[in-house]
């Protein structure tokens, strides 16, 4: 039994050493010293980071499913998603080329793929299917340009992502406010976006000395919170229809 426990401890030690650091593995696992705040914070940051990456594989799926089922993009801003896709494409290029820890940015790849699908669906359900191929061609050209750009220009592009990210969320907020409804916007996706950016604020503070990235996450976190709060203030399309039917029955 002791040999079994020792092997489990050794396995956990190896995982922590590879994900966090050898020193923190010794402190947290071998010595079981949870009083080392630096190692505890780093371990939490790494766990959150990889949790965000894992969660990102499905974060936009509820929104995709909702659009396909409803065959409608009512209340979902196309412009907001195009801008969001642009921001993620720039950030992917910058983080990958700087070889930053995967736990601090890995979700961007999955989010970019899902956003490409979402944008295509939004074009389709907004009766703009003819724009799909030209848009993808323009996006591919932009991605290639970011891949070959020098780091100075790439850093400048990332800096521009802060106002772009804000515009993306503000565009969706205006859409909801204008319609007095969240439409076909997915509450699950919006909650996951909010939780993901909250985690990213923490991991960026702990692991990356990048004020531009931190500012971007902070702005996005606040605006994602506003969008999430609007689900309480304004009903979805389905809920609004149900309430209208109930009111109609009462009047009869």
Helices and strands as residue ranges (DSSP letters): H 2-19, H 22-25, I 26-30, H 37-55, H 61-70, H 78-98, G 102-104, H 107-125, G 129-131, H 132-148, H 151-179, H 187-207, H 211-233, H 237-251
